[in-house]
Amino acid sequence: MNQPTAITSRDNPLLKRLRLLAQDSTAYRKQGQIWLEGDHLCRALLARGRRPSTAVFTESFWPQAPHDLRDAADHIVTVPDALMAGISGLESPAGVGFVWDLPEVAGVQTGGAAVVLDRLQDAGNVGSILRSAAAMGFVQVLALKGTAGLWSPKVLRAGMGAHFALNLVEGLAADDLRDLAVPLLVTSSHQGDLLHQARLPWPCAWVLGHEGQGVSPTLEALAARSVRIIQPGGEESLNVAAAAAICLHASAAAR
């Protein structure tokens, strides 16, 4: 086990970078790294056989840290609890965090079951959809331009580790989806086949649209089918993350 390096200055370059990664939703794109805070996200990374570049522990947590976390990285640092609190995006700062180098983007996987995000704005919705996608056996999430950053801190927290099970591609245009070579299923609140009656193809790509505007006309034109969820209670529409969970479960159950 490597011995940690103690950092005590707020102006240390590493801590400056961590504050940026933790508090700026787009910093990961320039830095090529993400900040994973807390036991759950750190262990989710390790469970997928990934290794962080740096492990950061608070001074109070380091003496009691489990061995798998202590041995997770070649570069280990400890910081005063107060400095970790200055980095943290959590109400109760965690005792451990990892810095992980973003993987190279593999691009759209032809023939792979996918979830397509069309300009979704809410980070909580995006993270929740990633969790559903991973749980239901989808292999990739493809985000069109205008969607919340898939690796932003809020999406990471809402995703609860699902990121590490998926091929994630962002910044796409509608034409990029032609490489998928699987049927596109468009969700709608007012038209299309009722989900519980539809025969769903597999593999497929579910397209989930903007929280207010829905799926764009361009994607509707590319879709093989439009699907809606029965709502006997009479509400106008479902939250997009809730709709995604229902649709993705229906695909998984029909396989």
C-alpha positions in Angstrom: 0.0 0.0 0.0 1.3 3.4 -0.9 1.6 6.0 1.8 -0.5 9.1 1.3 0.8 12.6 0.6 -0.6 15.2 3.0 -2.0 18.4 1.4 -2.8 21.2 3.7 -3.0 24.3 1.5 -6.2 25.4 -0.1 -4.2 26.7 -3.0 -2.7 23.4 -3.9 -3.1 22.8 -7.7 -4.8 19.5 -7.1 -7.4 21.0 -4.8 -8.0 23.8 -7.2 -8.7 21.3 -10.0 -11.0 19.3 -7.7 -13.1 22.3 -6.8 -13.5 23.0 -10.5 -14.5 19.5 -11.3 -16.9 19.3 -8.4 -18.6 22.7 -9.0 -18.5 23.3 -12.8 -20.9 21.1 -14.8 -18.7 21.4 -18.0 -15.2 21.3 -16.4 -14.8 17.5 -17.2 -14.7 18.3 -20.9 -11.7 20.5 -20.6 -9.9 18.5 -17.8 -10.6 15.1 -19.2 -11.3 13.9 -15.7 -14.2 13.5 -13.3 -14.5 13.8 -9.5 -16.3 10.9 -7.8 -17.2 11.8 -4.2 -18.4 9.3 -1.6 -18.1 5.6 -0.9 -20.9 4.5 -3.2 -19.6 6.1 -6.4 -16.0 5.1 -5.6 -17.0 1.5 -5.1 -19.1 1.5 -8.2 -16.0 2.5 -10.2 -14.0 -0.3 -8.6 -16.7 -2.9 -9.1 -16.4 -2.3 -12.9 -12.7 -3.0 -12.8 -11.7 0.7 -13.3 -8.9 2.3 -11.4 -8.8 6.0 -10.4 -5.7 8.1 -11.0 -5.9 9.7 -7.5 -7.6 8.8 -4.3 -8.4 11.6 -1.9 -9.1 11.0 1.8 -10.0 13.3 4.7 -7.5 13.2 7.6 -10.2 11.9 9.9 -11.3 9.1 7.5 -7.9 7.8 6.3 -7.0 5.9 9.5 -10.3 3.9 9.3 -10.6 3.6 5.5 -11.1 0.0 4.2 -8.2 -1.6 2.4 -9.9 -1.7 -1.0 -10.3 2.1 -1.0 -6.7 2.6 0.4 -5.3 0.4 -2.4 -7.5 1.7 -5.2 -5.0 4.2 -6.6 -1.2 4.6 -7.0 -1.5 8.3 -6.0 -3.1 8.9 -2.6 -3.5 12.2 -0.8 -5.0 13.2 2.5 -6.6 16.6 3.2 -8.0 18.3 6.3 -11.7 17.8 6.6 -12.4 21.5 6.2 -10.6 21.5 2.8 -12.7 18.5 1.6 -15.8 20.4 2.7 -14.7 23.3 0.4 -14.5 20.9 -2.5 -17.6 18.9 -1.8 -20.9 19.2 -3.6 -22.7 17.2 -0.9 -24.6 18.5 2.1 -22.4 16.2 4.2 -19.0 16.0 2.7 -17.7 12.5 2.2 -14.4 11.1 3.6 -13.2 9.8 0.3 -13.2 10.8 -3.4 -11.6 9.5 -6.6 -10.2 11.4 -9.6 -10.8 9.2 -12.7 -9.6 9.9 -16.2 -12.4 9.9 -18.7 -12.4 6.9 -21.1 -12.0 7.5 -24.8 -15.4 7.8 -26.5 -16.1 4.7 -28.4 -18.7 6.3 -30.6 -22.2 5.0 -31.5 -22.2 1.2 -31.3 -24.0 -0.2 -34.3 -26.7 -2.6 -33.4 -26.5 -1.9 -29.7 -29.6 -1.3 -27.6 -29.7 2.4 -26.8 -31.4 5.3 -25.0 -31.3 8.6 -26.9 -31.7 11.8 -24.9 -33.0 14.7 -27.0 -32.1 18.0 -25.2 -33.0 16.8 -21.7 -32.1 19.7 -19.4 -32.6 18.4 -15.8 -29.5 16.6 -14.4 -31.6 14.5 -12.0 -33.7 13.2 -14.9 -30.6 12.4 -17.0 -28.9 10.5 -14.1 -32.1 8.6 -13.3 -32.5 7.5 -16.9 -28.9 6.3 -17.0 -29.7 4.1 -13.9 -32.8 2.7 -15.6 -30.8 2.1 -18.8 -28.1 0.1 -17.1 -30.6 -1.9 -15.0 -32.7 -2.9 -18.0 -29.8 -4.1 -20.1 -29.3 -1.2 -22.5 -25.6 -0.8 -23.5 -25.4 2.8 -24.5 -26.9 6.3 -23.9 -26.6 8.8 -26.7 -27.1 12.5 -25.9 -27.9 15.0 -28.6 -26.6 18.5 -28.4 -28.4 20.5 -25.8 -28.7 17.7 -23.3 -27.2 18.1 -19.8 -23.6 17.0 -19.6 -23.6 13.2 -19.0 -20.5 13.4 -16.7 -21.5 16.6 -14.8 -21.4 16.3 -11.0 -25.2 16.3 -10.6 -25.7 13.7 -13.3 -23.0 11.5 -11.7 -24.6 11.7 -8.3 -28.1 10.9 -9.8 -26.7 8.0 -11.9 -25.4 6.3 -8.7 -22.6 4.4 -10.7 -24.6 3.5 -13.8 -22.1 5.5 -15.9 -19.5 2.8 -15.6 -21.8 0.2 -17.1 -22.7 2.1 -20.3 -21.2 3.5 -23.5 -21.9 7.2 -23.2 -21.7 9.5 -26.2 -22.7 13.1 -26.2 -22.9 16.1 -28.5 -24.6 14.1 -31.3 -26.8 15.3 -34.1 -29.9 13.5 -35.3 -28.1 12.2 -38.4 -25.6 10.4 -36.2 -28.3 8.1 -35.1 -28.5 6.5 -38.5 -25.4 4.5 -37.6 -27.4 2.7 -34.9 -29.1 0.3 -37.3 -31.8 -0.5 -34.8 -35.5 0.7 -34.7 -36.0 4.1 -33.0 -39.0 4.2 -30.7 -40.3 7.7 -29.9 -42.1 8.4 -26.7 -45.1 10.7 -26.8 -47.8 11.8 -24.3 -50.6 12.0 -26.9 -50.1 9.8 -29.9 -48.8 6.4 -31.0 -49.3 2.8 -29.9 -50.1 2.1 -26.3 -47.0 0.7 -24.7 -48.8 -2.2 -22.9 -50.3 -3.4 -26.2 -47.2 -2.9 -28.5 -44.9 -5.6 -29.7 -41.5 -4.1 -29.0 -38.5 -4.9 -31.1 -35.1 -5.9 -29.6 -32.6 -4.4 -29.8 -34.1 -0.9 -30.1 -33.4 2.7 -29.3 -35.8 4.6 -27.1 -35.9 8.3 -27.8 -36.7 10.6 -24.8 -37.4 14.2 -25.5 -37.0 17.6 -23.9 -39.0 18.0 -20.6 -41.2 20.7 -22.1 -41.1 20.3 -25.9 -40.9 16.6 -26.2 -39.1 14.8 -29.0 -38.0 17.0 -32.0 -39.9 16.6 -35.3 -36.6 15.5 -36.9 -36.3 12.5 -34.6 -40.0 11.8 -35.0 -39.5 11.5 -38.7 -36.7 9.0 -38.2 -38.7 6.8 -35.8 -40.0 3.4 -36.6 -42.8 3.8 -34.1 -44.4 6.3 -31.7 -45.4 4.9 -28.3 -47.5 6.3 -25.4 -48.1 5.2 -21.9 -51.7 4.7 -20.7 -52.6 7.2 -18.0 -56.1 6.3 -16.6 -55.6 9.0 -13.9 -55.9 11.7 -16.5 -52.6 13.5 -15.9 -51.3 15.5 -18.9 -47.9 13.8 -19.0 -45.4 11.8 -16.9 -42.0 13.0 -15.7 -39.5 12.0 -18.4 -37.4 9.9 -16.0 -40.5 8.0 -14.9 -41.6 7.5 -18.5 -38.2 6.2 -19.3 -38.2 3.6 -16.5 -41.6 2.3 -17.6 -40.6 2.0 -21.3 -37.2 0.5 -20.7 -38.7 -2.1 -18.3 -41.3 -3.0 -21.0 -38.5 -3.6 -23.4 -36.6 -5.7 -20.9 -39.7 -7.8 -20.0 -40.4 -8.4 -23.7 -37.0 -9.8 -24.6 
